[in-house]
Amino acid sequence: MKKKHLLILGSSYAAIILFTIVAILIAGKYYYTYLPVPYENYRANIMISDESVIEQTDLHNVGDSVKITFHSLKAGSTSVQATFINPQSEKESTTVYYEFHVLPTGVIFVSGYDFGGFLFVVLGITLMNVVSFAFCFMQLGKRRRQQFFSYKTVLDLALMIFFWMQSVLYFVLFHHCVLSPEQADAWQVANIAGFVMSIVFLLSLPLLVLFAGFLCASNLALIRHEGLRKNNLFGILISAMLVAGAGACILLTVLYPNTTGISGMEVQGALIRTVISSGFVYGECLLLAASLCTQYAATFKPKYNQDFIIILGCKIRADGTPLPLLQGRIDRALDFYRQQLEHSGKQACFIPSGGQGSDEVISEAESMKRYLMEQGIDESLIFPETRSTTTLENMCFSKEIADAHKKDANILFSTTNYHIFRSGIFSAKAGMRASGIGAKTKWYFWPNAQMREFLGLLAEEWKINLLFIFFAVALSSLFANLPTIVNFLVR
């Protein structure tokens, strides 16, 4: 993220914070309380112990409630007794007591958890979530146009989903406060705000259960068809992590149901619950974003102007022939080669890329070259790359071959559908602006392979991933506990 973009985001946050503070200082000088109408044609008697601190400015019916308005006059404390007398029976009455504390700024703080201007705290949080969502949305649009194959694309999409969900819930909360002020006091609003991430988690729980169940089912089918190996257990591993995280979120919600407590243990419990819940929800968003990017990359249709087609290697048979996974990649490259020849008449060259493993009789590139020639491709159009041992080396060494024959060539790589996005990231690291095409895989193989790709992305970019996780969790935790922070400050 460029410094200019960070400056824009920081300036937007600063403007919202300044607006919220000013709004609280202005609106906080007034306090509105709503009480159920006790009697028909009641008589009200409002007694203020120190009328130099606050004054009553209004009292009237709003629907089924009585709205009483107070205005601060100077800093200090006072008590208020509101008595409603039944005109049918003078001995029958209802009395409510308040303790008012007026800060030097004029903001009214009332016994319990209420203070004048709390509505603007909710509005400020809502606006910051909307700005965060909009910023990530614009960043994602730029990356899609300029450099889609980037891990930051996944991070931007994950944050966009994360802040979109929060924006919706905080907007609903703010909308409720505006339309039904008699039902939305600061204590209730602060409690709901503190549970926003828990609410998001609970809403996603049914999909999470279905997703985890599908991963396990596909993994078991994979093991049945291809045997029990470490690489065939990633789906079950992710499912176990999701179930464990969901259980932790549910347990914390049960253990720490209070988000507006004043005691140290209550505040600590609410903070722990918020951090764990927001971290887990962001993890869900990250997994969803990686899956969406993988799906989008697999559906991309490259232009018919390619100069070279890189075929990324993988394990071959003991006799040196391609296994079905590698054969699928070669066949996909051949399909595109023929389609381009038919549509534009342009003949592309092949760069089969892959070195020789310790258990392989020939290099993967040589195996692919032989298969291409068997399919009728002239040897002069094939430039094997036989040194690489990793996908990044595939891209770097293949680029050297392409550059040696033509500078600024249009390059396409062929791999398996679940591997396109991550391969594209490696192509970008190698200095190429390459497009990718993918061969299809069996239904039970693809989910496990995609989870392996997801874990690979996390491991390769762990530093920036930790930074984004910290940003998402810290901001979400601040939003959820801001009413408690404000309450602590005004007290």
N, C-alpha and C positions, 0 to 999 in steps of 0.2 A: 504494500500500500504506500503510495507516494506521500511525501510530506504535505503537498498541497491538499490532497484528499483528507488527510488527518486534520489539517488546519480547518477545512470546511466543516468536517464533522464536529470538531471541538468547538468551533464558533457557534454552530447550531445548538449544541448542548448548552453552551454558556448563555446564549440568548434565551433559551427556554427556562433555564434556572433563574436568570434575572427577571424574566416575566413572572415566573411563579412566585418569587420572593416579593416583588412589588405588589402582585395581586393579593397575596396573603396579608401584607401590611395594610392594604386598603380595605379589603373585604373583612379581614380579621377584627376590625373595630366594631363589627356588628355580629351579634350572635342570635340565631333563630332557634327556638325550641318548639317542638310540636307535641301536643298532648291530646289524648283522646277526649272528645267532648263528653264531659261527665253527666251533664243534665241538660234538658231542654230549657232554653231561656235562663241559663245560669247567671249568677252574679260573681264577678271576679274581684279578688282583693290581692294586689301585688304589694308586698312589703320588702323594701330594700334597706338593709341595716346601715349602709353608708352610701347615701345618694350622691356623694361627690365622686365616687369611683365609676359607677355606671348609672344609666337612666333607662327606663322603659319608654320606648318610642311608639310601640304599636301592639295591638291585641285584637285579633279578629279570627273568624272561623274560616278554615280552608278544608272543604269537604267534611269529613268526619273528625277533623282535628282542630285544636285551638292553636293558632300560631302567635307566639309572643316574641317580640323583637326588643333586644337590648343594645345599647350603644355605649362604648367605653368613653370615659371622660378624662381619667388620669390613672397612673399606675397605682396599684393597691389591691386589697382583698376586701370582699364583702359577701354577705350571705343574702339569699333571696328566698322569700316564702310566698308561693303562689297558692292561694286558697280559692276554690270554686264552690260557691254556696248554691244549694238547691232552693229556688224561690218557693217551691211547694212546701218545704220543711226547712226552716232556718237552722235546725239542729243538724241537718244532714249536709255534710261538706266533704270535699276532697282536697288534700293539701300536698304540695310537692316542694321539696327543699333543694336549693342549689348553693354551691360555693363557687364564687367567681374570683378569678385572679387576673388582673389586668397587667400586662407586661409594660415596660417603659416604651415599647413601640406602639402600644395601644391595642395589641392583639389580645382578645379575650380567651382565657383558658378556663374551662368549666370542670368541676369535679367529675371524676370518671376518666374519660379519654377524649373529651370533646374540646375543640377550640375553633374560634372563628376563622373561616377561610380554608378549612380542611378540604373543601371541594376542589380548590385550585392545586392542592397536592396531587390529587388523582388526575386532574387535567394535565399537570406537568409531566407526570409519569406516562400518561397516554401519548402525549406529544413526543416525548423522547423515544418511545417505542416506535411510533410512526416514522420519525426521522431516521432511526436506525434501520428500519425496514426499507425505507425509500433509498437510503444511501447504499445498502447492500444490493438492492434491485438495480440501481444504476451501475454499480461496479460490475455486477454480473453481466449486464448488457454490453458493457465495454469489453469484457473478457471474451464473450461469445463472438464478438466481431473481430477482435484483434488477436487473441491467443486463447482459444477455448481449452486446449490441452495444457492445463495448469492445475496444480493442487489447490491454488487459491480460488479456482472456479468452484470446487467442492465446498471450500470454506465459506465463500460468499453466499452460495445457495443455502448452506446449512444455517448460517446466521439469518438470512432472509426469512426462511421458514420459521426459525426460532422467534424472531421479533414480530413476525406476522401473527403468530398465535397469541403472543402477549398483547399485541396491539388490539386484537379483536376482543379479548377478555377485559382489558382495561377500559376499552371504549364502551363495552356493555355495562361495566360498573359505573362509569361516568354518566352514561345515559340514564341509568337507574337513579342515580343521585339527583339528576336534573328533573326528571319526570316525577319522581316520588320522594321529594325531600323529607316528607314526614315519616318515611320508612327507612331512611338512610342516614343514621347518625355516624359520627366519626369512628366510634368503637366498632360498629358493624362493618363499615367500609375497610378499616384497617385489618380486621380479621380476614375478610375476603381477599384483600390484596396480599396478605401474607401467605395465602393458600393458592395463589394463582398458578404456580408451577405444579403444585399437587393436583390441581384441577386439570391442567393440560395433560399431566401423566395419566390421570384416571380416564380422560376422554380418549386417549390413545391406547388404553389397555386392551380393548377387544381386538384391535388390529395387531397389536403386539403379540397377543396370544396366537392369532391365526398365522402370523409371520413365523414365529418360533416353531409352531407345529409343522408348517410347510418345510422349513429348513431341516428339521429332524427327519421328516418323511423322505425328503429328497436325499439326505445323507445316508439313510438306511438303505435306500434303493441303490445308491452309488456303491456302498460297501458290498451289497449282495452281488452286484454285477462285476465289480473290479477289485474286490478284496479289501481287507482291513489294513490301511496304511495311514501314516501320520497326516499326509496331505489330504486324506479323505475324511478328516474329522473337523474341518474348520466350521462347517455349518452347525454341528452339534456344539462346538465351543462357543460360537456366537449366541446360540439359543440359550445355553447355560448362563452366559453373562447377562443376557436380557432378563431371564427369569430371576436371577439373583438380584439384579438392580431393581426390578419391579417389586420384589419382596422387601428390599430395604426401604424403598419409598413408602410402601404400605405400612410397614412396621413403624417408621418414623412419624407418619401421620397419626397413627394410633397412640404412640408414646408421647407426642408433643402436640396435642390438639389446640393449645392456646398460643396465639401469635401476638397477643397484645399485653402479655404479662409484664409486670414491672420488676419482678425479682430476677436476680442474675441467672438462675437455672432456667426460668421460663424464656428469657431472651436468648440464652445460649441454645436451648432446645429448638426454638423457632429458627434460629440462624442455621443450625446443623441441618434441619429438615429442608430448608430452602436451598442450601448449597448442594446437598445430595440430589434433591429433586430436579433442580435446574441443570446440574451436571448430567444426570441421566437423560433428561429430555433433550439436551443438546446432543448427547451421544446418539439418540434416536434420529434427530435431525441430520446429523452427520452421515449416518448409515443410509438414510433416505436420499440425501443429496448425492452420495457416491453412487447409489443405484440408479438414480435418474440420469446422472452424467454418463454412466456406462451405457444405459439404454439409448440415450440421445446419440452418443458416439457410434453405436452399432447401427443406427438408422440413417447415418449421414451418407449422402450420395455425392461422390467426388465428380469433378469435371472430366470430360474425355479429352484431356490435353497432357496426360502424364508422360514424362520421359523415362522414368524408371519405376519399377515395382519391386520393393524390397519384400522378401518373404522371410518372416521371422521363424527361426528353427526351433525345434524341440526334439525330444528323444526319438530315436529310430529303432527299427527291429535289429535283431542279432545278425540278420543276413544283409543289413545295410539298406533295406527298403523303408520307406516312410510308414510310420504307424498311422492309424486313421486320423488322429488329431492333426498331424503334420500334413497328411494328404489333403485334408479339408482346406488347409491354408493355401496349399499349392493350387488346388482346383478353383478356389475363390479368386486367386490371382489370374489364373488362366481364363476364367469367365470374364473378368473385367478386361483383360487384354483383347479378347475377341470382340467384346462389346465396343470398346474404343475403336478398334480397327474397322468395325462395321459402321459406327456413327460418324467418325471423323477421318478415318483413313490413316490415322497416326499409329505407327508401330512403336510400342514401348519395349524397353530392355528389362531383363530380370536380374535382380541381385539376390540370389538365395543366400541367407546369412545364418551361419552357425558353425562353430568349431567342432572338434572331435572330442567326445567325452572319453573318460578312462575305460568305459565298458562298451565303446562303439568301435566298429571295425573301420569305418570311414567317417569323415566329417559330415555333419548334417547338411552343409551346403552342397557337398558332392552328391549326397543321396538325392537332394532336391533337383540338382542339375540333371542327373540321370533320368529322373521321373519326367522332368520338363521335356527332355529330348525324346523320350518315349511317346509324349503327347504331341510331337510334331514341331516343337520349337527348335529353330536353328541354333547351333552352338554359338554362333557369333553374337547372338542376342542375350547370352547368359554370362554374367560376371560374378562368379562365386566369391563369397567373403568367408574365409575359413578360420579366422583367428578368434572370433568372439566367444565368450563364455556367459555373458549376461545380456539382457535386453538393451541396456545402455551401450554396451560395446557393439551390439548388433547395429545400432543406429550410428554410432561414431565411425566405425570402420566402413559401413556401407556408404556413408556420406563422403568419405575419402574417395571411394571408387567412383561415385557419381560425379563428384567435383573434377576428378581427373579426366572425365570424358566430356562433361559439359557444365560450365558454371551456371549457377542459379537455375538449375534444372527443376522441373515439376516432379515431385517425388510422392509416391503412394506406397504405403506399407500394407501388407496382408498378414493377418493373424487370426486368432479365434475371437468371436464376438465379445466375450466378456473381458478380453485383454486389450481392446482397442484404446480405451481412454488412458490407461496407465502407460501403454506403449507410446501414445501420443505425447505424454509428458516427457518420456525419455527422448523422443525425437526433438522436442523443443530444447531440452538440455544439450542435445548434440548440435544445436544450431540450425535445425531444419524446420521449415514450415510445411510439414508433410500432412497429408490426409490419410485416413485409415479405412480399411474395409475388413469385415470379419466373416469367418466361416461359422455356420451354425453348429451347435452341440446338442447332445441329448438332454432331455428335460431334467434328468436327475443329476447331470454333471454340472450344468451351468450355475445353480445356486451356490454350491460348495466352492466352485472356482471363483465366483464373484466375491464371496466372503474372504477368500484368500487374497484376492486383489485389494479388497478393502483394508485388510490388516497390513498388507504391504504398503499401501499408501500412508497409513498411520505411522508405520515404522520408519519409512524413508523421510517423512516430513515431520518428525516428532516435535522438533523445536517450535515451529510455527503453529503446529496443532495445539501444543500446550499453551501458547500465547493466546490463541483464539478461544480455547476453553476457559482460560482465566478471565478473559474479557467478557465472555457471555455469562459465566457464572457470577462474576463480581457485579456486573450491571444488573442482572436479574435479581440477585440477592439484595442489592441496594434498593431497587424498586419495591420489592416485597416488604422490606423492613423500614422503608422511609417514614411511614407514619409513626412507627415506634421511635425512630431517631428524632423526628420533629417533636413528638410528645416529651421525650427526655430533655430536649433543649428548652422547650417552653416551661417545663416544670422547674 
